[in-house]
Amino acid sequence: MIHATAIIDPGAEITGDVEIGPYSVIGPDVVIGSGTVIDSHVVIKGPTRIGRDNHIYPFCSIGEDPQDKKYDNDSHSMLEIGDANTLREYCTINRGTELGGGITRVGNDNWIMAYVHIAHDCIVGSHTIFANNASLAGHVTIDDHAILAGFTGVHQFCRVGSYSFSAVASAIVKDVPPYLMVSGNTAKPTGLNREGLKRHGFSSDDINALRKAYKVLYREGNTLSQAIEQLTLMAADNAVVGPFVEFIRDSRRGIVR
């Protein structure tokens, strides 16, 4: 299951059924879980923990040092990747930094296409899709079921909410609330991600409630505080609005407007 040309450090922990292709390099303090496939020419540096049933395609660089000038061989710097993720060719995922919490984390069942970059201290949820050349700066959070179209760039410290969708080549410099579609440079809201919500089983009542919430926030001329007040009342009648208003209330960078 491990090709003769692969280089595996004795300090790595490789479960017996892991497949490692030609010329891949696995460094010390790397743990790879059962069923994971590492194709040829992949470099994995520790401390890195990779779960079960992942597939990492050729020429990926996983767990390399952070691209942060303040980084100086931090003792607390690691990467965690969950289960059932697909990482296509030439993806780069860096470890965390001590000042940023020490960890970069990727959840489960993410579809990460070619040339994607996930920088230090990013937190990626589960069931996301990153199309080719999407890039995250440091300290970015991507919530579950978000989709980043090709060449989307996300500014450092931004958060992208669950079930949101960014159009191709979007430049995201503010937080994107859940359920939204955004596009442009810089990214602006273009409506509710209705098709995505339907595909994930949201009911017609839920989608209608979110359409009303979107109008309160973006179409009725309310200030942000006025919108939050109205959305809080709406959340009492429909729970799906709750995460929407909570995200807006908790935003530190401000939301796309």
C-alpha positions as a printed NumPy array, in Angstrom:
array([[  0.   ,   0.   ,   0.   ],
       [  3.062,   2.297,   0.313],
       [  5.109,   2.753,  -2.856],
       [  8.799,   1.921,  -2.617],
       [  9.804,   5.456,  -3.624],
       [  7.739,   7.167,  -0.904],
       [  9.698,   8.595,   2.039],
       [  8.032,   8.006,   5.408],
       [  9.622,   9.417,   8.562],
       [  9.797,   6.885,  11.43 ],
       [  7.953,   9.42 ,  13.573],
       [  4.843,   9.282,  11.382],
       [  1.83 ,   7.132,  12.368],
       [  0.331,   5.493,   9.286],
       [ -2.659,   3.156,   9.655],
       [ -2.106,  -0.168,   7.899],
       [ -4.536,   0.271,   5.003],
       [ -3.428,   3.803,   4.026],
       [ -2.22 ,   4.075,   0.418],
       [  0.767,   6.315,  -0.345],
       [  1.855,   6.845,  -3.934],
       [  5.237,   7.303,  -5.59 ],
       [  7.609,  10.032,  -4.406],
       [  5.361,  11.309,  -1.643],
       [  7.065,  12.545,   1.526],
       [  5.509,  12.105,   4.975],
       [  7.303,  13.905,   7.793],
       [  7.514,  13.302,  11.546],
       [  4.495,  13.862,  13.799],
       [  2.04 ,  13.125,  11.003],
       [ -0.931,  10.849,  11.737],
       [ -2.975,   9.437,   8.839],
       [ -6.196,   7.533,   9.503],
       [ -7.62 ,   4.378,   7.983],
       [ -8.754,   4.333,   4.356],
       [ -6.973,   7.532,   3.353],
       [ -5.303,   7.61 ,  -0.072],
       [ -2.247,   9.788,  -0.665],
       [ -1.39 ,  10.002,  -4.363],
       [  2.055,  10.636,  -5.846],
       [  4.264,  13.651,  -5.109],
       [  2.359,  14.77 ,  -2.009],
       [  4.289,  16.414,   0.842],
       [  2.814,  16.278,   4.368],
       [  4.625,  18.001,   7.228],
       [  3.728,  17.741,  10.903],
       [  2.34 ,  18.266,  13.366],
       [ -0.596,  17.206,  11.199],
       [ -3.537,  14.898,  11.952],
       [ -5.497,  13.484,   9.01 ],
       [ -8.611,  11.394,   9.602],
       [-10.224,   8.5  ,   7.766],
       [-11.146,   7.994,   4.107],
       [ -9.592,  11.148,   2.696],
       [ -8.184,  11.327,  -0.834],
       [ -5.265,  13.701,  -1.413],
       [ -4.349,  14.071,  -5.074],
       [ -0.865,  14.684,  -6.556],
       [  1.349,  17.643,  -5.718],
       [ -0.537,  18.828,  -2.639],
       [  1.42 ,  20.485,   0.181],
       [ -0.22 ,  19.727,   3.51 ],
       [  0.846,  21.062,   6.92 ],
       [  3.67 ,  23.29 ,   5.72 ],
       [  4.862,  26.265,   7.794],
       [  2.492,  29.264,   7.946],
       [  3.037,  32.116,   5.513],
       [  3.247,  34.596,   8.357],
       [  6.294,  36.798,   8.991],
       [  5.606,  36.622,  12.724],
       [  5.901,  32.834,  12.7  ],
       [  9.123,  31.663,  14.296],
       [  8.951,  27.872,  14.658],
       [  6.067,  28.113,  17.135],
       [  5.911,  25.146,  19.464],
       [  2.103,  25.136,  19.151],
       [  1.455,  24.974,  15.408],
       [ -0.574,  22.198,  13.863],
       [ -3.109,  21.137,  11.243],
       [ -6.143,  18.899,  11.71 ],
       [ -8.088,  17.426,   8.794],
       [-11.198,  15.344,   9.444],
       [-12.749,  12.469,   7.485],
       [-13.867,  11.882,   3.884],
       [-12.327,  15.007,   2.392],
       [-11.216,  15.281,  -1.235],
       [ -8.218,  17.507,  -1.941],
       [ -7.477,  17.835,  -5.631],
       [ -4.151,  18.641,  -7.268],
       [ -1.811,  21.368,  -5.975],
       [ -3.802,  22.305,  -2.873],
       [ -1.851,  23.98 ,  -0.064],
       [ -2.949,  23.943,   3.572],
       [ -0.713,  25.57 ,   6.211],
       [ -0.502,  24.883,   9.939],
       [ -1.665,  27.395,  12.542],
       [  0.31 ,  29.97 ,  14.483],
       [  0.595,  30.416,  18.229],
       [ -0.822,  33.938,  18.081],
       [ -3.777,  32.69 ,  16.035],
       [ -4.715,  29.839,  18.332],
       [ -2.142,  27.372,  17.059],
       [ -4.307,  25.325,  14.719],
       [ -5.698,  25.2  ,  11.213],
       [ -8.714,  22.887,  11.063],
       [-10.65 ,  21.323,   8.173],
       [-13.806,  19.345,   8.993],
       [-15.439,  16.417,   7.192],
       [-16.673,  15.658,   3.676],
       [-15.29 ,  18.774,   2.015],
       [-14.742,  18.916,  -1.754],
       [-11.628,  21.027,  -2.306],
       [-10.639,  21.455,  -5.936],
       [ -7.276,  22.158,  -7.56 ],
       [ -4.95 ,  24.98 ,  -6.498],
       [ -6.987,  25.926,  -3.425],
       [ -5.022,  27.636,  -0.633],
       [ -6.09 ,  27.462,   3.019],
       [ -3.831,  29.664,   5.13 ],
       [ -2.771,  29.503,   8.763],
       [ -5.377,  29.497,  11.539],
       [ -8.325,  28.989,   9.188],
       [-11.309,  26.987,  10.406],
       [-13.232,  25.194,   7.663],
       [-16.433,  23.374,   8.589],
       [-17.942,  20.342,   6.882],
       [-19.665,  19.688,   3.547],
       [-18.161,  22.76 ,   1.891],
       [-17.106,  23.124,  -1.743],
       [-14.082,  25.166,  -2.805],
       [-13.789,  25.457,  -6.586],
       [-10.449,  25.803,  -8.361],
       [ -8.106,  28.55 ,  -7.123],
       [-10.264,  29.679,  -4.203],
       [ -7.972,  31.145,  -1.532],
       [ -8.334,  31.887,   2.164],
       [ -6.087,  34.359,   3.945],
       [ -5.172,  33.705,   7.58 ],
       [ -7.738,  33.395,  10.381],
       [-10.72 ,  32.874,   8.042],
       [-13.753,  30.823,   9.127],
       [-15.891,  28.972,   6.576],
       [-19.089,  27.516,   8.01 ],
       [-20.775,  24.256,   6.977],
       [-22.218,  23.847,   3.466],
       [-20.71 ,  27.086,   2.126],
       [-19.627,  27.138,  -1.534],
       [-16.777,  29.261,  -2.884],
       [-16.71 ,  29.477,  -6.672],
       [-13.452,  29.542,  -8.601],
       [-10.922,  32.299,  -7.853],
       [-12.856,  33.511,  -4.801],
       [-10.531,  35.261,  -2.37 ],
       [-11.39 ,  35.751,   1.301],
       [ -9.671,  38.473,   3.35 ],
       [ -8.069,  37.606,   6.665],
       [-10.323,  37.349,   9.734],
       [-13.501,  37.132,   7.616],
       [-16.236,  34.596,   8.218],
       [-18.401,  33.027,   5.515],
       [-21.713,  31.717,   6.787],
       [-23.386,  28.367,   6.247],
       [-25.287,  27.631,   3.018],
       [-23.859,  30.746,   1.372],
       [-22.536,  30.936,  -2.186],
       [-19.881,  33.195,  -3.678],
       [-19.791,  33.768,  -7.438],
       [-16.634,  33.307,  -9.485],
       [-13.77 ,  35.721,  -8.706],
       [-15.516,  37.239,  -5.69 ],
       [-13.286,  39.284,  -3.369],
       [-14.742,  38.881,   0.123],
       [-13.519,  41.524,   2.583],
       [-16.451,  41.477,   5.032],
       [-18.384,  38.686,   6.731],
       [-20.956,  36.886,   4.574],
       [-24.105,  36.002,   6.544],
       [-25.565,  32.509,   6.107],
       [-27.912,  31.697,   3.231],
       [-26.676,  34.539,   0.977],
       [-25.248,  34.762,  -2.524],
       [-22.465,  37.295,  -3.059],
       [-20.42 ,  38.397,  -6.043],
       [-18.028,  41.077,  -7.228],
       [-14.844,  42.862,  -6.202],
       [-15.525,  43.748,  -3.522],
       [-18.269,  41.184,  -2.895],
       [-21.814,  42.457,  -2.446],
       [-24.999,  40.54 ,  -1.623],
       [-27.012,  39.53 ,  -4.691],
       [-29.874,  37.678,  -3.054],
       [-30.789,  34.581,  -1.127],
       [-29.184,  31.266,  -2.107],
       [-32.607,  29.785,  -2.774],
       [-31.497,  26.962,  -5.046],
       [-28.896,  25.83 ,  -2.532],
       [-31.446,  25.941,   0.275],
       [-33.892,  23.818,  -1.753],
       [-31.193,  21.253,  -2.459],
       [-30.473,  20.973,   1.26 ],
       [-34.114,  20.357,   2.158],
       [-35.193,  23.738,   3.489],
       [-38.978,  23.997,   3.397],
       [-40.912,  26.612,   1.444],
       [-41.905,  28.248,   4.734],
       [-38.268,  28.464,   5.811],
       [-37.186,  29.95 ,   2.492],
       [-40.01 ,  32.494,   2.574],
       [-39.014,  33.498,   6.11 ],
       [-35.418,  33.968,   4.989],
       [-36.534,  36.035,   1.98 ],
       [-38.355,  38.354,   4.363],
       [-35.283,  38.5  ,   6.599],
       [-33.122,  39.396,   3.603],
       [-35.473,  42.239,   2.703],
       [-35.353,  43.575,   6.254],
       [-31.568,  43.629,   6.174],
       [-30.922,  44.789,   2.623],
       [-34.011,  46.22 ,   0.925],
       [-35.996,  48.3  ,   3.412],
       [-33.453,  50.979,   4.27 ],
       [-33.012,  49.896,   7.881],
       [-29.883,  50.672,   9.833],
       [-28.067,  47.586,  11.06 ],
       [-29.387,  48.023,  14.603],
       [-32.947,  48.446,  13.302],
       [-32.592,  45.338,  11.145],
       [-31.257,  43.287,  14.053],
       [-34.194,  44.374,  16.207],
       [-36.721,  43.295,  13.571],
       [-34.886,  40.068,  12.764],
       [-34.82 ,  39.109,  16.444],
       [-38.606,  39.33 ,  16.524],
       [-38.863,  37.308,  13.305],
       [-36.616,  34.583,  14.753],
       [-39.186,  33.994,  17.49 ],
       [-41.67 ,  32.873,  14.813],
       [-39.282,  30.92 ,  12.597],
       [-36.173,  29.281,  14.031],
       [-34.312,  29.301,  10.706],
       [-33.932,  33.076,  11.035],
       [-32.099,  32.615,  14.338],
       [-28.662,  31.735,  12.878],
       [-29.02 ,  34.64 ,  10.43 ],
       [-29.511,  37.274,  13.11 ],
       [-26.973,  35.69 ,  15.471],
       [-24.321,  35.783,  12.763],
       [-24.991,  39.468,  12.06 ],
       [-24.97 ,  40.356,  15.749],
       [-21.692,  38.515,  16.334],
       [-19.842,  39.853,  13.278],
       [-16.549,  41.554,  14.103],
       [-15.528,  42.73 ,  10.644],
       [-19.004,  43.876,   9.643],
       [-21.146,  42.165,   7.039],
       [-21.285,  42.568,   3.268],
       [-23.668,  45.393,   2.362]])
